[in-house]
Amino acid sequence: MLAEGAAHAIDSLTAIKTVVFEEKQATMAELCEALEQNFENQAQLQAKLLAAPKYGNDEEGADAVGRQVMEAFTEIVARYAEEHRSVVEFPSGVGTFSWYIGIGEGLGASPDGRSSGEPVSSNFSPALGRDMAGIPAAILSYGKMHHEKLPAGSPLDLRLARRLVEGDEGTARMGALVRSFVDTGGSIMTLTVADTEELRAAQSEPDRYKSLRVRIGGWCAYFTMLSGEQQEHHIRRQEGR
């Protein structure tokens, strides 16, 4: 059993907790109406929801909600899996593979401020543009999410600027990053090493960048063969927007 859009579930519950119950900046009725209308004429409320703490920033409030979400999910799966253990193994995991664009197209607006039709986060990565505290903070948040109870996998997708991993110093930096990921309990991390400028150039001149590859859904894909939406998702990853 794979959970999809886990980051948005965490962020949505955190936003409801923050905006509706703690700060009382909106009622549940007002929030439900805004979601039904895809935030039309509700830019102020959407901004408040977007400003609430988000998974992927090593922010304890959001991460605590995340742990509760993962605990509830894995407990429910384990309960039903036990009933059929003699017939089939039924492990938990978090994953979208390459389907995060299509999954988002079928979803309405969500309480974390995401608009209807927007892509969901890939695998167990932070929601796109919500991880504002950098890659180390994203890894720290991810490491808190009960991965020992997710044997079916829970990949974290990150993009590193090429300039950060060049030369001996860059190799040491990459090694430290991977060691930190393992030390904090991480299970699967997919890293794409490419600069934003390089990816934009590949969009403009695809024939010159036929060999440029990125990580998607756990495997490598040629960047120029991806859809425009998938290319934009890779470019926006780690740009904080």
Backbone as CSV, one residue per row, in Angstrom:
resi,resn,N_x,N_y,N_z,CA_x,CA_y,CA_z,C_x,C_y,C_z
1,MET,0.859,-1.191,0.000,0.000,0.000,0.000,0.890,1.233,0.000
2,LEU,0.772,2.048,-1.060,1.577,3.266,-1.166,0.715,4.500,-0.927
3,ALA,1.166,5.374,-0.052,0.521,6.665,0.161,1.019,7.642,-0.891
4,GLU,0.132,8.392,-1.486,0.485,9.403,-2.470,0.158,10.788,-1.905
5,GLY,1.003,11.760,-2.219,0.743,13.118,-1.740,0.895,13.262,-0.245
6,ALA,1.801,12.477,0.342,1.951,12.502,1.803,2.313,13.890,2.318
7,ALA,3.202,14.592,1.604,3.606,15.927,2.059,2.408,16.866,2.133
8,HIS,1.482,16.745,1.175,0.317,17.632,1.166,-0.651,17.285,2.297
9,ALA,-0.761,15.994,2.628,-1.591,15.614,3.770,-1.023,16.207,5.055
10,ILE,0.303,16.103,5.213,0.958,16.669,6.397,0.775,18.183,6.443
11,ASP,1.067,18.847,5.327,0.970,20.307,5.286,-0.463,20.785,5.451
12,SER,-1.418,20.032,4.899,-2.825,20.435,5.013,-3.307,20.368,6.454
13,LEU,-2.991,19.276,7.137,-3.401,19.156,8.533,-2.699,20.197,9.401
14,THR,-1.432,20.469,9.094,-0.701,21.505,9.839,-1.323,22.877,9.609
15,ALA,-1.713,23.162,8.364,-2.329,24.448,8.046,-3.674,24.605,8.743
16,ILE,-4.480,23.549,8.759,-5.768,23.602,9.461,-5.541,23.851,10.957
17,LYS,-4.606,23.114,11.519,-4.279,23.273,12.938,-3.849,24.706,13.242
18,THR,-3.014,25.264,12.365,-2.453,26.588,12.602,-3.453,27.702,12.332
19,VAL,-4.015,27.704,11.125,-4.838,28.828,10.667,-6.231,28.812,11.286
20,VAL,-6.841,27.629,11.395,-8.221,27.544,11.873,-8.296,27.443,13.392
21,PHE,-7.516,26.523,13.978,-7.692,26.233,15.395,-6.813,27.072,16.324
22,GLU,-5.581,27.360,15.912,-4.687,28.116,16.792,-4.802,29.623,16.572
23,GLU,-4.678,30.066,15.337,-4.704,31.509,15.061,-6.107,32.028,14.813
24,LYS,-7.062,31.111,14.546,-8.473,31.461,14.325,-8.624,32.549,13.250
25,GLN,-7.877,32.384,12.172,-7.956,33.342,11.068,-9.031,32.963,10.047
26,ALA,-9.619,31.783,10.214,-10.716,31.347,9.353,-11.453,30.231,10.073
27,THR,-12.702,30.018,9.685,-13.468,28.895,10.218,-13.357,27.715,9.259
28,MET,-13.734,26.534,9.721,-13.729,25.374,8.845,-14.701,25.563,7.684
29,ALA,-15.815,26.203,7.954,-16.792,26.453,6.887,-16.195,27.357,5.815
30,GLU,-15.487,28.395,6.246,-14.854,29.305,5.287,-13.765,28.592,4.496
31,LEU,-13.020,27.723,5.156,-11.977,26.975,4.471,-12.585,26.025,3.441
32,CYS,-13.631,25.299,3.820,-14.276,24.371,2.890,-14.838,25.101,1.670
33,GLU,-15.419,26.272,1.898,-15.951,27.056,0.783,-14.833,27.506,-0.149
34,ALA,-13.712,27.938,0.431,-12.571,28.369,-0.378,-12.021,27.216,-1.210
35,LEU,-11.977,26.023,-0.640,-11.481,24.861,-1.373,-12.421,24.502,-2.516
36,GLU,-13.719,24.565,-2.260,-14.703,24.255,-3.305,-14.581,25.235,-4.471
37,GLN,-14.199,26.478,-4.167,-14.083,27.506,-5.200,-12.656,27.652,-5.725
38,ASN,-11.772,26.718,-5.328,-10.366,26.749,-5.760,-9.720,28.092,-5.439
39,PHE,-10.042,28.625,-4.279,-9.476,29.865,-3.754,-9.809,31.089,-4.612
40,GLU,-10.817,30.997,-5.442,-11.226,32.172,-6.236,-11.709,33.271,-5.293
41,ASN,-11.124,34.449,-5.435,-11.423,35.597,-4.571,-11.074,35.311,-3.106
42,GLN,-10.186,34.353,-2.894,-9.768,34.005,-1.534,-8.238,34.012,-1.427
43,ALA,-7.608,34.960,-2.089,-6.140,35.007,-2.121,-5.551,35.211,-0.728
44,GLN,-6.228,35.974,0.110,-5.708,36.239,1.456,-5.689,34.969,2.293
45,LEU,-6.771,34.182,2.233,-6.818,32.926,2.982,-5.798,31.936,2.422
46,GLN,-5.695,31.866,1.108,-4.710,30.964,0.506,-3.298,31.328,0.952
47,ALA,-3.012,32.619,1.029,-1.690,33.060,1.472,-1.426,32.646,2.925
48,LYS,-2.449,32.728,3.773,-2.291,32.318,5.170,-2.004,30.822,5.258
49,LEU,-2.695,30.037,4.454,-2.473,28.595,4.446,-1.072,28.266,3.947
50,LEU,-0.634,28.966,2.920,0.707,28.739,2.379,1.793,29.148,3.374
51,ALA,1.481,30.107,4.236,2.467,30.595,5.196,2.585,29.701,6.432
52,ALA,1.665,28.762,6.604,1.720,27.860,7.762,2.961,26.969,7.659
53,PRO,3.465,26.431,8.773,4.642,25.562,8.738,4.472,24.402,7.767
54,LYS,5.585,24.010,7.138,5.539,22.974,6.114,6.569,21.873,6.379
55,TYR,6.198,20.659,6.046,7.124,19.525,6.071,8.291,19.809,5.132
56,GLY,9.496,19.466,5.580,10.682,19.654,4.747,11.571,20.783,5.198
57,ASN,11.219,21.427,6.314,12.003,22.557,6.812,12.576,22.323,8.207
58,ASP,12.545,21.074,8.671,12.994,20.739,10.022,12.250,21.588,11.048
59,GLU,10.958,21.781,10.805,10.100,22.559,11.688,9.295,21.573,12.530
60,GLU,9.493,21.580,13.819,8.978,20.512,14.663,7.456,20.416,14.644
61,GLY,6.770,21.536,14.513,5.312,21.487,14.495,4.796,20.674,13.329
62,ALA,5.261,20.991,12.127,4.839,20.253,10.940,5.326,18.812,10.982
63,ASP,6.547,18.599,11.440,7.100,17.245,11.464,6.373,16.370,12.486
64,ALA,5.917,16.956,13.575,5.148,16.195,14.560,3.831,15.724,13.956
65,VAL,3.189,16.594,13.190,1.972,16.191,12.481,2.302,15.078,11.500
66,GLY,3.436,15.201,10.815,3.853,14.179,9.864,4.016,12.820,10.516
67,ARG,4.620,12.791,11.680,4.797,11.524,12.380,3.439,10.913,12.750
68,GLN,2.497,11.761,13.163,1.164,11.260,13.493,0.469,10.696,12.254
69,VAL,0.614,11.382,11.124,0.003,10.914,9.876,0.580,9.560,9.484
70,MET,1.905,9.433,9.541,2.547,8.180,9.162,2.214,7.059,10.143
71,GLU,2.090,7.392,11.414,1.725,6.396,12.418,0.322,5.861,12.138
72,ALA,-0.611,6.755,11.855,-1.986,6.326,11.570,-2.040,5.487,10.297
73,PHE,-1.323,5.923,9.261,-1.328,5.206,7.984,-0.757,3.799,8.139
74,THR,0.406,3.690,8.762,1.051,2.379,8.877,0.282,1.447,9.805
75,GLU,-0.347,1.980,10.836,-1.137,1.147,11.737,-2.348,0.550,11.020
76,ILE,-3.014,1.371,10.207,-4.191,0.887,9.476,-3.792,-0.181,8.460
77,VAL,-2.712,0.074,7.717,-2.252,-0.910,6.738,-1.859,-2.209,7.433
78,ALA,-1.125,-2.099,8.545,-0.686,-3.294,9.266,-1.880,-4.106,9.782
79,ARG,-2.902,-3.420,10.217,-4.079,-4.117,10.744,-4.736,-4.967,9.668
80,TYR,-4.945,-4.377,8.488,-5.581,-5.133,7.416,-4.632,-6.155,6.799
81,ALA,-3.340,-5.851,6.784,-2.358,-6.798,6.253,-2.327,-8.065,7.090
82,GLU,-2.459,-7.927,8.396,-2.417,-9.083,9.285,-3.554,-10.058,8.993
83,GLU,-4.701,-9.531,8.604,-5.853,-10.376,8.315,-5.617,-11.271,7.097
84,HIS,-4.712,-10.857,6.206,-4.501,-11.606,4.966,-3.052,-12.084,4.827
85,ARG,-2.332,-12.144,5.945,-0.917,-12.470,5.897,-0.645,-13.851,5.302
86,SER,-1.540,-14.786,5.486,-1.331,-16.137,4.967,-1.432,-16.198,3.449
87,VAL,-1.974,-15.128,2.848,-2.195,-15.122,1.403,-1.258,-14.174,0.677
88,VAL,-1.032,-13.004,1.266,-0.261,-11.978,0.561,0.462,-11.075,1.562
89,GLU,1.668,-10.629,1.175,2.376,-9.616,1.954,1.853,-8.246,1.535
90,PHE,1.622,-7.375,2.512,0.959,-6.095,2.230,1.680,-4.982,2.977
91,PRO,2.907,-4.603,2.548,3.694,-3.601,3.276,3.270,-2.172,2.955
92,SER,3.661,-1.254,3.833,3.376,0.179,3.645,4.540,0.862,2.931
93,GLY,4.226,1.968,2.268,5.246,2.796,1.655,4.655,4.130,1.251
94,VAL,5.521,5.023,0.795,5.089,6.317,0.262,5.727,6.470,-1.104
95,GLY,4.920,6.665,-2.140,5.521,6.779,-3.460,4.530,7.220,-4.522
96,THR,5.040,7.928,-5.504,4.239,8.347,-6.659,4.832,7.837,-7.964
97,PHE,6.086,7.313,-7.907,6.829,7.001,-9.125,6.807,8.249,-10.024
98,SER,6.439,8.104,-11.285,6.439,9.270,-12.186,5.046,9.853,-12.373
99,TRP,4.115,9.497,-11.505,2.707,9.849,-11.715,2.270,11.127,-11.012
100,TYR,3.208,11.870,-10.425,2.808,13.000,-9.585,2.079,14.101,-10.365
101,ILE,2.358,14.230,-11.661,1.633,15.224,-12.467,0.174,14.793,-12.617
102,GLY,-0.025,13.539,-13.047,-1.381,13.033,-13.249,-2.187,12.953,-11.976
103,ILE,-1.536,12.570,-10.880,-2.247,12.521,-9.594,-2.790,13.904,-9.250
104,GLY,-1.953,14.927,-9.407,-2.381,16.287,-9.094,-3.498,16.785,-9.984
105,GLU,-3.485,16.367,-11.250,-4.528,16.804,-12.177,-5.909,16.322,-11.747
106,GLY,-5.951,15.223,-10.995,-7.239,14.685,-10.568,-7.668,15.133,-9.183
107,LEU,-6.914,16.041,-8.567,-7.227,16.484,-7.205,-7.675,17.934,-7.187
108,GLY,-8.620,18.215,-6.309,-9.046,19.587,-6.104,-8.049,20.346,-5.245
109,ALA,-8.402,21.561,-4.893,-7.548,22.376,-4.021,-7.421,21.712,-2.657
110,SER,-6.309,21.961,-1.981,-6.083,21.333,-0.673,-5.768,22.393,0.376
111,PRO,-5.995,22.076,1.656,-5.865,23.081,2.719,-4.461,23.610,2.946
112,ASP,-3.446,23.034,2.301,-2.092,23.580,2.434,-1.862,24.767,1.509
113,GLY,-2.891,25.126,0.719,-2.776,26.254,-0.195,-2.536,25.837,-1.632
114,ARG,-2.417,24.541,-1.877,-2.228,24.042,-3.243,-3.521,24.209,-4.025
115,SER,-3.411,24.736,-5.249,-4.580,24.949,-6.097,-4.972,23.674,-6.830
116,SER,-6.194,23.620,-7.269,-6.707,22.459,-7.984,-5.873,22.171,-9.231
117,GLY,-5.556,20.905,-9.443,-4.846,20.501,-10.654,-3.344,20.596,-10.590
118,GLU,-2.802,21.239,-9.559,-1.353,21.354,-9.459,-0.744,19.991,-9.111
119,PRO,0.493,19.719,-9.562,1.129,18.433,-9.237,1.261,18.242,-7.734
120,VAL,1.234,16.998,-7.305,1.552,16.706,-5.917,3.064,16.512,-5.802
121,SER,3.555,16.447,-4.593,4.985,16.237,-4.391,5.359,14.829,-4.851
122,SER,6.539,14.689,-5.422,6.989,13.373,-5.861,7.433,12.544,-4.663
123,ASN,6.982,11.281,-4.635,7.362,10.350,-3.581,7.156,10.957,-2.191
124,PHE,8.192,10.937,-1.318,8.034,11.527,0.016,8.828,12.829,0.116
125,SER,8.934,13.533,-0.991,9.620,14.828,-1.008,8.706,15.904,-0.440
126,PRO,9.279,17.007,0.040,8.450,18.139,0.438,7.633,18.647,-0.747
127,ALA,6.516,19.274,-0.470,5.718,19.876,-1.535,6.563,20.896,-2.283
128,LEU,6.351,20.960,-3.581,7.189,21.774,-4.447,7.187,23.241,-4.007
129,GLY,8.390,23.771,-3.768,8.536,25.162,-3.382,8.277,25.454,-1.918
130,ARG,7.979,24.409,-1.127,7.657,24.641,0.286,8.859,24.417,1.202
131,ASP,9.903,23.743,0.697,11.089,23.499,1.526,12.045,24.672,1.374
132,MET,11.882,25.649,2.250,12.592,26.920,2.137,13.890,26.961,2.933
133,ALA,14.160,25.917,3.715,15.322,25.940,4.606,16.507,25.152,4.072
134,GLY,16.435,24.712,2.829,17.574,24.035,2.217,17.527,22.524,2.318
135,ILE,18.444,21.876,1.604,18.486,20.417,1.520,18.706,19.754,2.879
136,PRO,19.635,20.238,3.731,19.801,19.583,5.048,18.513,19.548,5.858
137,ALA,17.744,20.618,5.828,16.487,20.653,6.587,15.483,19.666,6.004
138,ALA,15.460,19.537,4.683,14.562,18.571,4.054,14.904,17.156,4.497
139,ILE,16.187,16.842,4.561,16.629,15.520,5.004,16.261,15.285,6.466
140,LEU,16.429,16.300,7.307,16.107,16.146,8.725,14.610,15.897,8.939
141,SER,13.771,16.624,8.220,12.328,16.378,8.327,11.993,14.968,7.868
142,TYR,12.533,14.595,6.731,12.279,13.274,6.164,12.688,12.168,7.138
143,GLY,13.803,12.359,7.822,14.315,11.330,8.716,13.441,11.052,9.914
144,LYS,12.491,11.933,10.202,11.631,11.777,11.378,10.359,10.975,11.104
145,MET,10.185,10.471,9.884,8.875,9.980,9.456,8.646,8.477,9.565
146,HIS,9.188,7.807,10.578,8.901,6.395,10.845,9.221,5.490,9.657
147,HIS,10.402,5.661,9.058,10.728,4.875,7.865,10.870,3.388,8.147
148,GLU,11.123,3.033,9.390,11.209,1.607,9.729,9.866,0.912,9.557
149,LYS,8.792,1.684,9.483,7.458,1.121,9.278,6.999,1.239,7.828
150,LEU,7.920,1.607,6.935,7.585,1.786,5.509,8.482,0.884,4.661
151,PRO,8.369,-0.449,4.795,9.266,-1.354,4.082,9.097,-1.333,2.575
152,ALA,7.975,-0.825,2.066,7.782,-0.741,0.619,8.509,0.456,0.015
153,GLY,9.173,1.254,0.867,9.972,2.373,0.367,9.298,3.714,0.550
154,SER,10.127,4.755,0.623,9.627,6.129,0.774,10.717,7.074,0.257
155,PRO,10.902,7.155,-1.053,12.020,7.924,-1.612,11.901,9.430,-1.367
156,LEU,13.050,10.039,-1.169,13.169,11.498,-1.084,13.907,11.960,-2.333
157,ASP,13.273,12.812,-3.135,13.862,13.299,-4.385,14.430,14.696,-4.183
158,LEU,15.708,14.875,-4.488,16.360,16.168,-4.327,17.157,16.507,-5.583
159,ARG,17.351,17.803,-5.799,18.227,18.245,-6.884,19.338,19.110,-6.316
160,LEU,20.578,18.781,-6.681,21.748,19.531,-6.248,22.303,20.330,-7.411
161,ALA,22.676,21.559,-7.151,23.361,22.347,-8.175,24.714,21.712,-8.470
162,ARG,25.072,21.618,-9.742,26.312,20.962,-10.138,27.532,21.621,-9.484
163,ARG,27.474,22.937,-9.331,28.617,23.654,-8.778,28.925,23.239,-7.340
164,LEU,27.934,22.683,-6.645,28.124,22.294,-5.251,28.886,20.980,-5.098
165,VAL,28.991,20.202,-6.160,29.620,18.883,-6.039,30.826,18.733,-6.975
166,GLU,31.371,19.840,-7.453,32.522,19.777,-8.342,33.821,19.645,-7.548
167,GLY,34.768,18.890,-8.099,36.089,18.757,-7.491,36.086,17.933,-6.219
168,ASP,37.251,17.879,-5.567,37.389,17.087,-4.341,36.502,17.617,-3.225
169,GLU,36.407,18.936,-3.135,35.560,19.525,-2.093,34.100,19.155,-2.313
170,GLY,33.679,19.177,-3.566,32.303,18.809,-3.875,32.017,17.345,-3.596
171,THR,33.000,16.494,-3.903,32.839,15.066,-3.611,32.688,14.835,-2.111
172,ALA,33.502,15.540,-1.321,33.400,15.425,0.135,32.043,15.923,0.625
173,ARG,31.562,16.986,0.009,30.251,17.532,0.394,29.148,16.531,0.078
174,MET,29.218,15.915,-1.084,28.222,14.914,-1.466,28.275,13.721,-0.510
175,GLY,29.487,13.267,-0.186,29.627,12.150,0.743,29.029,12.457,2.100
176,ALA,29.256,13.664,2.599,28.710,14.064,3.891,27.185,14.110,3.857
177,LEU,26.647,14.551,2.720,25.197,14.617,2.568,24.589,13.221,2.637
178,VAL,25.186,12.284,1.917,24.667,10.917,1.898,24.803,10.272,3.270
179,ARG,25.943,10.488,3.944,26.125,9.924,5.277,25.092,10.480,6.252
180,SER,24.821,11.782,6.144,23.823,12.399,7.025,22.442,11.804,6.780
181,PHE,22.137,11.558,5.518,20.852,10.955,5.175,20.700,9.585,5.832
182,VAL,21.741,8.768,5.741,21.707,7.431,6.350,21.648,7.543,7.876
183,ASP,22.438,8.435,8.447,22.502,8.574,9.901,21.174,9.027,10.503
184,THR,20.378,9.775,9.741,19.093,10.251,10.249,17.956,9.281,9.971
185,GLY,18.290,8.079,9.456,17.266,7.056,9.276,16.661,6.993,7.895
186,GLY,17.239,7.700,6.930,16.708,7.694,5.576,16.793,6.336,4.918
187,SER,15.856,6.061,4.005,15.831,4.765,3.329,16.225,4.869,1.860
188,ILE,15.626,5.779,1.126,15.914,5.928,-0.301,15.997,7.419,-0.626
189,MET,17.080,7.838,-1.263,17.217,9.214,-1.735,17.650,9.195,-3.191
190,THR,16.946,9.928,-4.043,17.343,10.064,-5.443,17.865,11.478,-5.651
191,LEU,19.055,11.586,-6.196,19.708,12.882,-6.388,19.893,13.167,-7.873
192,THR,19.440,14.318,-8.290,19.734,14.828,-9.624,20.749,15.950,-9.469
193,VAL,21.847,15.863,-10.192,22.875,16.900,-10.144,22.801,17.698,-11.443
194,ALA,22.266,18.901,-11.363,22.125,19.760,-12.550,21.803,21.171,-12.086
195,ASP,22.342,22.155,-12.787,22.034,23.550,-12.504,20.757,23.966,-13.215
196,THR,20.056,24.928,-12.646,18.848,25.439,-13.279,19.146,25.932,-14.687
197,GLU,20.257,26.640,-14.857,20.611,27.172,-16.171,20.794,26.054,-17.191
198,GLU,21.360,24.941,-16.746,21.569,23.801,-17.633,20.233,23.199,-18.070
199,LEU,19.305,23.088,-17.147,18.002,22.524,-17.481,17.211,23.458,-18.386
200,ARG,17.306,24.770,-18.159,16.623,25.728,-19.028,17.215,25.687,-20.438
201,ALA,18.532,25.548,-20.509,19.176,25.457,-21.824,18.720,24.206,-22.561
202,ALA,18.532,23.117,-21.825,18.071,21.880,-22.448,16.650,22.019,-22.980
203,GLN,15.841,22.837,-22.332,14.497,23.093,-22.848,14.549,23.874,-24.163
204,SER,15.473,24.823,-24.226,15.581,25.684,-25.408,16.272,24.991,-26.576
205,GLU,17.282,24.160,-26.266,18.058,23.497,-27.309,18.184,22.006,-26.997
206,PRO,17.088,21.280,-27.104,17.096,19.868,-26.697,18.108,19.007,-27.455
207,ASP,18.399,19.354,-28.714,19.338,18.537,-29.489,20.749,18.568,-28.905
208,ARG,21.084,19.626,-28.185,22.413,19.731,-27.591,22.508,19.009,-26.249
209,TYR,21.398,18.605,-25.698,21.389,18.021,-24.356,20.692,16.653,-24.340
210,LYS,20.861,15.901,-25.403,20.191,14.607,-25.492,20.641,13.624,-24.423
211,SER,21.850,13.798,-23.906,22.376,12.853,-22.916,22.124,13.292,-21.472
212,LEU,21.518,14.453,-21.268,21.260,14.949,-19.918,20.170,14.112,-19.269
213,ARG,20.498,13.551,-18.102,19.542,12.678,-17.421,19.229,13.194,-16.020
214,VAL,18.026,12.912,-15.579,17.575,13.284,-14.239,16.938,12.062,-13.600
215,ARG,16.807,12.116,-12.285,16.169,11.015,-11.562,14.673,11.274,-11.466
216,ILE,13.889,10.258,-11.792,12.447,10.392,-11.739,11.838,9.052,-11.342
217,GLY,11.095,9.052,-10.257,10.428,7.840,-9.826,11.356,6.689,-9.513
218,GLY,12.607,6.969,-9.152,13.537,5.919,-8.785,14.444,5.457,-9.902
219,TRP,14.274,5.995,-11.101,15.171,5.638,-12.190,15.638,6.892,-12.919
220,CYS,16.585,6.718,-13.827,17.102,7.843,-14.610,16.286,8.001,-15.892
221,ALA,16.009,9.242,-16.245,15.273,9.531,-17.484,15.993,10.647,-18.230
222,TYR,15.912,10.611,-19.539,16.483,11.688,-20.342,15.594,12.920,-20.211
223,PHE,16.193,14.011,-19.776,15.435,15.220,-19.465,14.626,15.709,-20.662
224,THR,15.218,15.693,-21.836,14.540,16.247,-23.011,13.369,15.396,-23.483
225,MET,13.253,14.159,-22.959,12.149,13.290,-23.339,10.974,13.383,-22.372
226,LEU,11.143,14.144,-21.290,10.049,14.331,-20.340,9.035,15.329,-20.876
227,SER,7.825,15.264,-20.335,6.818,16.266,-20.699,7.228,17.633,-20.161
228,GLY,6.645,18.678,-20.698,6.948,20.018,-20.224,6.660,20.187,-18.753
229,GLU,5.560,19.565,-18.279,5.206,19.669,-16.865,6.250,18.992,-15.988
230,GLN,6.736,17.830,-16.414,7.756,17.134,-15.632,9.076,17.894,-15.639
231,GLN,9.413,18.505,-16.771,10.631,19.319,-16.829,10.543,20.484,-15.855
232,GLU,9.406,21.157,-15.820,9.245,22.286,-14.903,9.325,21.832,-13.449
233,HIS,8.794,20.653,-13.160,8.849,20.130,-11.798,10.293,19.938,-11.368
234,HIS,11.132,19.410,-12.249,12.548,19.217,-11.922,13.260,20.554,-11.746
235,ILE,12.924,21.528,-12.570,13.576,22.830,-12.479,13.201,23.527,-11.186
236,ARG,11.956,23.459,-10.813,11.477,24.155,-9.616,11.918,23.468,-8.335
237,ARG,12.226,22.166,-8.401,12.690,21.463,-7.211,13.958,22.126,-6.677
238,GLN,13.977,22.454,-5.415,15.099,23.088,-4.707,15.288,24.570,-5.050
239,GLU,14.339,25.153,-5.775,14.457,26.594,-6.048,13.672,27.416,-5.047
240,GLY,12.890,26.763,-4.193,12.143,27.476,-3.169,11.030,28.340,-3.725
241,ARG,10.390,27.858,-4.803,9.255,28.622,-5.347,8.313,27.662,-6.057
